[in-house]
């Protein structure tokens, strides 16, 4: 539309070709519409522009500074729609709603407003600057959040525990410290804590800026703040994380420590990533008060828990926990460390990053840029008279080699890997270059895990499932008649998702003599899996079916989190 409008104005002799080129250049820098750029540069009077637009589109013009805008009508169009289309409602007459727009040719906007208000829409034309002024007047974002903010009681109020550093980019910093922006960011953090989210995503796109929460492993949209607040909100998050707001081209990592309520603290691990339309910010919530360190409550069944405890109580050897990112591996290892944490034991951990501070355990944060890696930390640990060592992740041959040597020389080593199941972990170690005899003699146990969503207790209902579906899941034919499946219908407590909370699924594989022989023979993962199952190992799918039988989760979650054996 911009170029076409410019050409029409040139043809009518209202502006020159040179003025059009200058305005288009200014438009690229400011991001405003062409009309606003022409008025801003003084190439055309605002009144003349409105008059031209009125004649061109065949719609009446309106001076919003003198118009009587009905407050009740303003509430008919939500703020996000108003900001998106740059439209302002003026008056309602019967079933007709009068609105002012800077672009009356935007049929999509008119159709959306018709759908939202169930009214016939009568369009008036005005300039972008006049509409923006009206929006700022009637849709003050701080006011639109007022009700929510007033609903926050004293336990919801937050304060930053550490002062942020001075930042050179004055304008960006000033915008990020405006009261509405500070309130909005605090609201986002507070709501994430209230809803027990594990992550917050601040995501800029070409025409929208959205905030999503990951709740029980699934992303849910929370709000779409106006685009004009995008940079201020991201800068506020970066200042709170002690990051450089002037650096917008490189990824950055930081941490926020907040005090909320009377005596509660929450850590946020912050990651900033430059994207096509701005910086995306992801905050991982680290709530120590919700950290589950009781191994009996993680989701282990009786025999797998017994096998796991036997492995971690051995004086030396390696215990590996495997699974994708976000499957709860760190929580399982922290639970194991809590179980082993005694005055008589010297425990050291190498983590990237350190998620929770555990009393009595020496935790080291990795800094690869200065040479502090898992491998170098492990070497140092072995000079520190350790009893138990935790390595955040075995990523390469060097780390794996040192960890295995430590496990073979009188130390208990706990670590994680990224593999699909427990048996394939053996092949992963061999592919890294570790000799089969070292793997066979050092590894005590491998546990694979996933997280499945639990059915909400408030809206849990039994459902009918075909016997064939249960057979396909791996339910024994004799159990089908006694099998009852459940599903959450959705309620206010679970935000109409039908799920509330998550439970861990475990595949625990002790390395018994029969398995050691297979490793030495170079057996495939499928052979190791078959032999482990013969020896009593329950696979991830079998663990999920057990949770299904107990009415803890749904068929959809079983299919989503596990694969057929």
C-alpha positions as CSV (number, residue, x, y, z in Angstrom):
1,X,0.0,0.0,0.0
2,X,2.9,2.4,0.9
3,X,4.3,2.7,-2.6
4,X,0.8,2.9,-4.2
5,X,-0.2,5.7,-1.8
6,X,3.0,7.6,-2.6
7,X,2.5,7.3,-6.3
8,X,-1.1,8.6,-6.0
9,X,0.1,11.6,-3.9
10,X,2.8,12.4,-6.5
11,X,0.3,12.1,-9.4
12,X,-2.0,14.5,-7.6
13,X,0.9,17.0,-7.1
14,X,0.6,16.8,-3.3
15,X,4.3,15.7,-2.9
16,X,7.3,15.4,-5.2
17,X,9.2,12.3,-6.3
18,X,12.2,13.3,-4.2
19,X,10.0,13.8,-1.1
20,X,8.5,10.3,-1.7
21,X,12.0,8.7,-1.8
22,X,13.0,10.5,1.4
23,X,9.8,9.4,3.1
24,X,10.3,5.8,2.0
25,X,13.9,5.9,3.4
26,X,12.6,7.3,6.7
27,X,9.9,4.7,6.8
28,X,12.5,1.9,6.6
29,X,14.3,3.3,9.7
30,X,11.2,4.2,11.8
31,X,8.9,1.3,10.8
32,X,6.0,3.8,10.5
33,X,3.5,3.9,7.7
34,X,4.3,6.1,4.7
35,X,1.6,8.7,5.6
36,X,3.1,9.2,9.1
37,X,6.6,9.6,7.6
38,X,5.4,12.2,5.1
39,X,3.7,14.2,7.9
40,X,6.7,13.8,10.2
41,X,9.1,15.2,7.5
42,X,6.7,18.1,6.9
43,X,6.0,17.1,3.2
44,X,2.3,17.2,3.6
45,X,-0.1,18.6,6.3
46,X,-2.0,16.0,8.3
47,X,-5.3,17.6,7.4
48,X,-4.5,17.4,3.7
49,X,-3.5,13.8,3.9
50,X,-6.7,12.8,5.7
51,X,-8.7,14.7,3.1
52,X,-6.9,12.9,0.3
53,X,-7.4,9.4,1.9
54,X,-11.1,10.2,2.4
55,X,-11.6,11.0,-1.3
56,X,-9.5,8.1,-2.5
57,X,-11.2,5.4,-0.4
58,X,-14.6,7.0,-0.6
59,X,-15.0,7.0,3.2
60,X,-15.6,10.0,5.5
61,X,-12.7,11.6,7.4
62,X,-12.7,12.2,11.1
63,X,-10.6,14.4,13.4
64,X,-10.1,12.1,16.4
65,X,-8.8,15.0,18.6
66,X,-12.4,16.4,18.5
67,X,-14.4,13.2,18.2
68,X,-16.5,12.1,21.2
69,X,-15.3,8.5,21.7
70,X,-17.7,6.4,23.8
71,X,-15.8,4.6,26.7
72,X,-18.2,1.6,26.6
73,X,-17.6,1.1,22.8
74,X,-13.8,1.1,23.4
75,X,-14.3,-2.1,25.5
76,X,-15.8,-3.9,22.5
77,X,-12.5,-4.4,20.7
78,X,-9.6,-6.1,22.7
79,X,-6.3,-4.2,23.0
80,X,-4.3,-6.7,21.0
81,X,-6.7,-6.3,18.0
82,X,-6.5,-2.5,18.3
83,X,-2.7,-2.5,18.3
84,X,-2.5,-5.1,15.5
85,X,-4.7,-3.2,13.0
86,X,-4.2,0.4,14.3
87,X,-8.0,0.9,14.6
88,X,-10.0,2.8,17.2
89,X,-13.8,2.3,17.9
90,X,-15.7,5.6,18.0
91,X,-19.4,5.0,18.5
92,X,-22.1,2.4,18.3
93,X,-25.5,3.2,16.7
94,X,-27.8,0.2,16.9
95,X,-26.0,-2.7,15.2
96,X,-23.5,-0.4,13.5
97,X,-20.1,0.2,15.0
98,X,-18.1,3.2,13.7
99,X,-14.4,2.8,13.7
100,X,-11.4,5.0,12.5
101,X,-8.6,3.4,10.5
102,X,-5.5,4.7,8.8
103,X,-5.9,2.0,6.1
104,X,-9.6,1.5,5.2
105,X,-8.5,-1.0,2.5
106,X,-7.6,-3.6,5.2
107,X,-10.6,-6.0,4.6
108,X,-9.1,-8.5,7.0
109,X,-9.2,-6.0,9.9
110,X,-12.8,-5.1,9.1
111,X,-13.8,-8.8,8.9
112,X,-12.1,-9.5,12.3
113,X,-13.9,-6.6,14.0
114,X,-17.2,-7.7,12.5
115,X,-16.6,-11.2,13.9
116,X,-15.5,-10.0,17.3
117,X,-18.3,-7.4,17.8
118,X,-21.1,-9.0,15.8
119,X,-21.8,-5.5,14.4
120,X,-21.8,-4.0,11.0
121,X,-18.7,-1.9,10.7
122,X,-18.8,1.7,9.3
123,X,-15.2,2.9,8.5
124,X,-13.9,6.5,8.9
125,X,-10.4,7.4,7.9
126,X,-7.8,9.2,10.1
127,X,-4.0,9.4,10.2
128,X,-1.8,6.8,11.9
129,X,-0.5,9.3,14.4
130,X,-4.0,10.4,15.4
131,X,-5.1,6.8,15.8
132,X,-1.9,6.0,17.9
133,X,-2.6,9.0,20.1
134,X,-6.2,7.8,20.6
135,X,-5.1,4.2,21.3
136,X,-2.5,5.5,23.9
137,X,-5.3,7.5,25.5
138,X,-8.0,4.9,25.7
139,X,-5.9,1.7,25.7
140,X,-3.2,2.7,28.1
141,X,-1.4,-0.7,28.6
142,X,-0.6,0.0,32.3
143,X,-4.4,0.6,32.8
144,X,-5.3,-2.6,30.9
145,X,-3.2,-4.5,33.4
146,X,-4.5,-2.6,36.4
147,X,-7.1,-5.1,37.4
148,X,-4.6,-8.0,37.2
149,X,-2.0,-6.1,39.1
150,X,-4.5,-5.0,41.8
151,X,-5.4,-8.7,42.2
152,X,-1.9,-9.5,43.2
153,X,-1.7,-9.8,47.0
154,X,1.4,-9.2,49.1
155,X,2.7,-12.7,48.5
156,X,2.9,-12.1,44.8
157,X,5.0,-8.9,45.0
158,X,8.6,-9.4,43.7
159,X,11.9,-7.7,44.2
160,X,15.2,-8.2,42.5
161,X,17.8,-9.5,45.0
162,X,20.7,-8.0,43.2
163,X,20.9,-4.5,41.6
164,X,21.4,-4.5,37.9
165,X,24.5,-2.9,36.4
166,X,24.6,0.4,34.5
167,X,23.9,0.0,30.8
168,X,25.2,2.4,28.1
169,X,22.2,2.2,25.8
170,X,20.3,5.0,27.6
171,X,17.1,5.1,25.6
172,X,16.6,1.3,25.6
173,X,17.3,1.2,29.3
174,X,14.9,4.0,30.1
175,X,12.1,2.3,28.1
176,X,12.8,-1.0,30.0
177,X,12.4,0.8,33.3
178,X,9.1,2.5,32.6
179,X,6.5,1.5,35.2
180,X,4.2,-0.4,32.7
181,X,7.1,-2.5,31.4
182,X,8.4,-3.3,34.9
183,X,4.9,-4.2,36.0
184,X,4.3,-6.3,32.9
185,X,7.6,-8.3,33.2
186,X,6.9,-8.9,37.0
187,X,3.4,-10.0,36.0
188,X,4.8,-12.5,33.5
189,X,7.3,-13.9,36.1
190,X,4.6,-14.0,38.8
191,X,2.0,-15.8,36.6
192,X,4.7,-18.4,35.5
193,X,5.4,-19.1,39.2
194,X,1.7,-19.3,40.1
195,X,0.9,-21.7,37.2
196,X,4.0,-23.9,38.0
197,X,5.5,-23.3,34.6
198,X,8.9,-24.8,33.9
199,X,9.9,-22.3,31.2
200,X,8.9,-18.8,29.9
201,X,9.3,-18.0,26.2
202,X,9.4,-14.4,25.0
203,X,9.1,-14.7,21.2
204,X,9.3,-11.9,18.7
205,X,7.9,-12.4,15.2
206,X,7.4,-10.2,12.2
207,X,4.0,-8.8,13.3
208,X,3.4,-10.2,16.8
209,X,5.2,-10.6,20.1
210,X,4.0,-13.4,22.2
211,X,4.7,-14.9,25.7
212,X,4.3,-18.7,26.2
213,X,4.6,-20.8,29.3
214,X,5.7,-24.5,29.3
215,X,3.3,-26.2,31.8
216,X,3.6,-29.9,32.4
217,X,5.9,-30.2,29.3
218,X,3.5,-28.4,26.9
219,X,3.7,-24.8,25.7
220,X,0.6,-22.7,26.2
221,X,0.2,-19.1,25.0
222,X,-0.1,-16.6,27.9
223,X,-0.4,-13.2,26.2
224,X,0.5,-11.1,23.2
225,X,2.0,-7.8,24.4
226,X,1.9,-4.9,21.9
227,X,4.8,-4.8,19.4
228,X,5.8,-1.4,20.6
229,X,6.8,-2.9,24.0
230,X,8.8,-5.7,22.5
231,X,12.3,-4.2,22.8
232,X,11.6,-2.7,26.3
233,X,10.4,-6.1,27.6
234,X,13.4,-8.0,26.3
235,X,15.8,-5.3,27.5
236,X,14.1,-5.5,31.0
237,X,14.7,-9.2,31.1
238,X,18.3,-8.8,30.0
239,X,19.0,-6.1,32.6
240,X,17.5,-8.3,35.3
241,X,19.8,-11.1,34.1
242,X,22.9,-8.8,34.2
243,X,23.3,-9.2,30.4
244,X,24.5,-6.6,27.8
245,X,21.5,-4.9,26.3
246,X,23.7,-3.3,23.7
247,X,24.7,-6.7,22.3
248,X,21.9,-7.9,20.1
249,X,23.8,-10.1,17.6
250,X,25.2,-12.9,19.8
251,X,23.6,-15.4,22.2
252,X,23.8,-14.6,25.9
253,X,23.2,-16.6,29.1
254,X,22.4,-15.2,32.5
255,X,20.5,-15.7,35.7
256,X,17.8,-13.9,37.7
257,X,17.4,-14.4,41.4
258,X,14.0,-13.1,42.7
259,X,12.5,-12.9,46.1
260,X,8.7,-13.2,46.1
261,X,6.2,-13.4,48.8
262,X,7.5,-13.2,52.4
263,X,10.5,-15.6,52.4
264,X,10.4,-17.4,49.0
265,X,13.1,-17.3,46.4
266,X,13.1,-18.3,42.8
267,X,16.0,-18.6,40.3
268,X,15.5,-18.1,36.5
269,X,18.1,-19.4,34.1
270,X,18.0,-17.0,31.1
271,X,19.0,-17.7,27.6
272,X,18.9,-15.0,24.9
273,X,19.1,-16.0,21.2
274,X,19.1,-13.6,18.2
275,X,16.4,-14.5,15.7
276,X,15.2,-13.0,12.4
277,X,12.8,-10.5,14.1
278,X,14.6,-9.8,17.4
279,X,15.9,-11.6,20.4
280,X,14.1,-14.6,21.8
281,X,14.4,-15.0,25.5
282,X,13.8,-18.3,27.3
283,X,13.7,-18.5,31.1
284,X,14.0,-21.8,32.9
285,X,12.3,-21.6,36.4
286,X,14.4,-23.3,39.1
287,X,12.2,-23.6,42.2
288,X,14.2,-25.3,45.0
289,X,11.1,-25.5,47.2
290,X,9.5,-27.8,44.5
291,X,12.6,-29.9,43.9
292,X,11.5,-33.5,44.6
293,X,14.5,-35.2,46.3
294,X,12.5,-38.2,47.7
295,X,13.3,-41.1,45.4
296,X,10.2,-43.0,46.3
297,X,8.0,-40.1,44.9
298,X,9.7,-39.7,41.6
299,X,7.7,-42.5,39.8
300,X,9.9,-45.5,40.4
301,X,8.2,-48.8,40.8
302,X,9.3,-51.1,43.6
303,X,11.8,-53.4,41.7
304,X,13.4,-50.7,39.5
305,X,13.8,-48.4,42.6
306,X,15.5,-51.3,44.5
307,X,17.9,-51.9,41.6
308,X,18.7,-48.2,41.3
309,X,19.4,-47.9,45.1
310,X,21.6,-50.9,45.0
311,X,23.7,-49.4,42.2
312,X,24.2,-46.0,43.8
313,X,25.1,-47.6,47.2
314,X,28.0,-49.6,45.6
315,X,31.4,-48.1,46.6
316,X,32.5,-47.7,43.0
317,X,31.3,-47.9,39.4
318,X,29.2,-45.8,37.1
319,X,25.4,-45.1,37.1
320,X,24.1,-43.4,34.0
321,X,20.7,-41.7,33.5
322,X,19.7,-41.2,29.9
323,X,16.9,-39.4,28.1
324,X,16.2,-36.3,26.0
325,X,16.4,-32.7,27.3
326,X,13.7,-31.9,29.8
327,X,13.1,-35.5,30.8
328,X,14.0,-35.1,34.5
329,X,17.5,-36.6,34.4
330,X,19.0,-33.9,36.7
331,X,16.2,-34.3,39.2
332,X,16.9,-38.1,39.4
333,X,20.6,-37.5,39.9
334,X,20.0,-34.8,42.5
335,X,17.7,-37.3,44.3
336,X,20.4,-39.9,44.2
337,X,22.9,-37.3,45.6
338,X,20.5,-36.3,48.4
339,X,20.2,-40.0,49.3
340,X,24.0,-40.4,49.4
341,X,24.8,-37.0,51.0
342,X,26.3,-37.8,54.4
343,X,29.1,-36.1,56.5
344,X,31.3,-39.1,55.8
345,X,31.2,-38.7,52.0
346,X,33.0,-36.1,49.8
347,X,30.7,-35.4,46.9
348,X,31.7,-33.1,43.9
349,X,29.6,-32.2,40.8
350,X,30.6,-30.7,37.5
351,X,27.4,-29.1,36.0
352,X,26.5,-26.9,33.0
353,X,24.6,-25.1,34.4
354,X,24.3,-25.6,38.2
355,X,20.5,-25.7,38.5
356,X,20.1,-26.0,42.3
357,X,22.4,-25.4,45.2
358,X,22.6,-28.5,47.4
359,X,24.0,-28.2,51.0
360,X,27.0,-30.3,51.7
361,X,27.9,-30.9,48.0
362,X,30.7,-29.2,46.1
363,X,29.2,-28.0,42.9
364,X,31.3,-26.6,40.0
365,X,29.9,-24.5,37.2
366,X,31.4,-25.2,33.8
367,X,33.0,-22.3,31.8
368,X,34.2,-23.7,28.5
369,X,35.4,-20.3,27.2
370,X,38.1,-20.3,29.9
371,X,38.9,-24.0,29.6
372,X,36.8,-25.2,32.6
373,X,35.2,-28.3,30.9
374,X,33.8,-31.5,32.2
375,X,37.1,-33.3,31.4
376,X,39.3,-30.7,33.2
377,X,37.0,-30.6,36.2
378,X,37.0,-34.4,36.5
379,X,40.8,-34.4,36.5
380,X,40.8,-31.8,39.3
381,X,38.2,-33.7,41.3
382,X,40.4,-36.8,41.3
383,X,43.0,-34.7,43.1
384,X,40.4,-33.6,45.7
385,X,40.0,-37.0,47.5
386,X,36.4,-37.6,46.2
387,X,34.1,-40.4,47.1
388,X,31.2,-39.6,44.8
389,X,31.4,-37.6,41.5
390,X,28.6,-36.3,39.4
391,X,29.3,-35.2,35.8
392,X,26.5,-33.2,34.2
393,X,26.8,-34.9,30.9
394,X,29.2,-37.3,29.1
395,X,29.6,-35.5,25.8
396,X,32.9,-36.7,24.3
397,X,35.5,-39.4,24.5
398,X,37.8,-37.5,26.9
399,X,35.1,-37.0,29.5
400,X,33.9,-40.6,29.1
401,X,37.4,-42.0,29.4
402,X,38.2,-40.0,32.6
403,X,34.8,-40.8,34.2
404,X,35.2,-44.6,33.5
405,X,38.8,-44.6,34.9
406,X,37.4,-42.9,38.0
407,X,34.7,-45.5,38.3
408,X,37.3,-48.2,38.0
409,X,39.6,-46.7,40.7
410,X,37.3,-46.7,43.7
411,X,34.9,-43.8,43.0
412,X,31.1,-43.8,42.4
413,X,30.4,-41.8,39.2
414,X,26.9,-40.5,38.3
415,X,26.3,-38.9,34.9
416,X,23.8,-38.5,32.0
417,X,23.8,-39.2,28.3
418,X,21.3,-38.4,25.5
419,X,20.1,-41.7,24.1
420,X,16.7,-43.2,23.3
421,X,16.7,-46.1,25.8
422,X,18.9,-47.9,28.3
423,X,20.4,-50.6,26.0
424,X,21.5,-48.1,23.3
425,X,23.6,-46.3,25.9
426,X,26.1,-49.1,25.7
427,X,26.6,-48.6,21.9
428,X,26.8,-44.8,22.5
429,X,29.8,-45.3,24.8
430,X,31.4,-47.8,22.4
431,X,30.9,-45.3,19.5
432,X,32.7,-42.6,21.5
433,X,35.8,-44.9,21.4
434,X,35.6,-46.6,24.9
435,X,36.8,-50.2,24.8
436,X,34.1,-52.8,25.5
437,X,36.0,-54.3,28.5
438,X,36.1,-50.9,30.1
439,X,32.3,-50.3,29.6
440,X,31.5,-53.9,30.9
441,X,33.6,-53.5,34.0
442,X,32.7,-49.9,35.0
443,X,29.0,-49.4,34.4
444,X,26.7,-50.6,37.3
445,X,23.4,-49.5,35.9
446,X,21.7,-47.5,33.2
447,X,18.3,-45.8,33.7
448,X,16.4,-44.3,30.8
449,X,13.5,-42.0,31.7
450,X,10.7,-39.8,30.3
451,X,8.1,-37.5,31.8
452,X,4.4,-38.2,31.1
453,X,1.6,-35.8,32.1
454,X,-0.7,-37.0,34.9
455,X,-4.5,-36.8,34.6
456,X,-6.1,-34.0,36.6
457,X,-7.8,-35.5,39.7
458,X,-10.6,-32.9,39.7
459,X,-11.9,-33.8,36.2
460,X,-10.8,-37.4,35.9
461,X,-13.4,-39.7,34.1
462,X,-13.3,-43.3,32.9
463,X,-13.5,-43.8,29.1
464,X,-14.2,-46.7,26.8
465,X,-11.2,-48.1,24.9
466,X,-11.2,-50.8,22.3
467,X,-9.4,-54.1,23.3
468,X,-7.3,-53.8,20.1
469,X,-6.0,-50.5,21.2
470,X,-4.8,-51.9,24.5
471,X,-3.3,-54.9,22.7
472,X,-1.4,-52.5,20.5
473,X,0.0,-50.7,23.5
474,X,1.4,-54.0,24.9
475,X,-1.3,-54.9,27.5
476,X,-1.3,-58.7,28.1
477,X,-4.6,-60.2,26.7
478,X,-5.5,-61.6,30.2
479,X,-5.4,-58.1,31.7
480,X,-7.7,-56.3,29.2
481,X,-11.0,-57.2,30.9
482,X,-9.7,-55.7,34.2
483,X,-8.2,-52.6,32.5
484,X,-9.9,-49.2,33.0
485,X,-8.6,-46.1,31.2
486,X,-9.2,-42.5,32.3
487,X,-9.1,-39.1,30.8
488,X,-9.4,-35.5,32.2
489,X,-12.4,-33.7,30.8
490,X,-10.8,-30.3,31.6
491,X,-11.6,-27.9,34.4
492,X,-10.4,-24.6,35.9
493,X,-7.8,-26.4,38.1
494,X,-6.0,-27.8,35.1
495,X,-6.7,-24.8,32.8
496,X,-9.0,-27.1,30.7
497,X,-6.1,-29.3,29.6
498,X,-7.2,-32.4,31.5
499,X,-3.7,-32.8,32.9
500,X,-2.1,-31.6,36.1
501,X,1.6,-32.4,37.0
502,X,3.9,-35.0,35.6
503,X,5.3,-38.4,36.5
504,X,8.5,-40.1,35.5
505,X,8.6,-43.3,33.5
506,X,11.7,-45.4,34.1
507,X,13.6,-48.2,32.2
508,X,16.2,-49.4,34.7
509,X,18.8,-51.8,33.4
510,X,21.3,-53.3,35.9
511,X,24.5,-54.5,34.2
512,X,24.4,-58.2,35.3
513,X,26.9,-60.8,34.3
514,X,24.9,-61.9,31.3
515,X,24.8,-58.3,30.0
516,X,28.6,-57.9,30.6
517,X,29.2,-61.0,28.4
518,X,27.1,-59.5,25.6
519,X,29.0,-56.2,25.8
520,X,32.3,-58.0,25.6
521,X,31.0,-59.8,22.5
522,X,30.0,-56.5,20.9
523,X,26.3,-57.4,20.8
524,X,23.8,-55.1,19.2
525,X,21.4,-52.9,21.4
526,X,18.5,-55.2,20.4
527,X,20.2,-58.3,21.8
528,X,21.1,-56.4,25.0
529,X,17.5,-55.3,25.3
530,X,16.0,-58.8,24.8
531,X,18.4,-60.3,27.4
532,X,17.7,-57.5,29.9
533,X,13.9,-58.0,29.5
534,X,14.4,-61.7,30.0
535,X,16.3,-60.8,33.2
536,X,13.3,-58.7,34.5
537,X,13.9,-55.2,33.1
538,X,10.7,-53.2,32.5
539,X,10.9,-51.1,29.3
540,X,9.7,-47.4,29.1
541,X,6.5,-48.6,27.3
542,X,5.8,-51.2,30.0
543,X,6.4,-48.5,32.7
544,X,3.9,-46.2,30.9
545,X,1.3,-49.0,30.6
546,X,1.7,-49.6,34.4
547,X,0.9,-45.9,35.0
548,X,-2.0,-46.2,32.5
549,X,-3.4,-49.2,34.5
550,X,-3.1,-47.2,37.7
551,X,-5.1,-44.4,36.2
552,X,-2.2,-42.0,36.5
553,X,-1.9,-41.1,32.8
554,X,-3.7,-41.4,29.4
555,X,-3.3,-43.5,26.3
556,X,-2.3,-40.3,24.4
557,X,0.6,-39.7,26.8
558,X,1.7,-43.4,26.5
559,X,1.9,-43.1,22.7
560,X,3.5,-39.6,22.9
561,X,6.3,-40.5,25.4
562,X,7.2,-44.1,24.5
563,X,7.7,-46.4,21.5
564,X,6.6,-50.0,20.9
565,X,9.0,-52.6,22.2
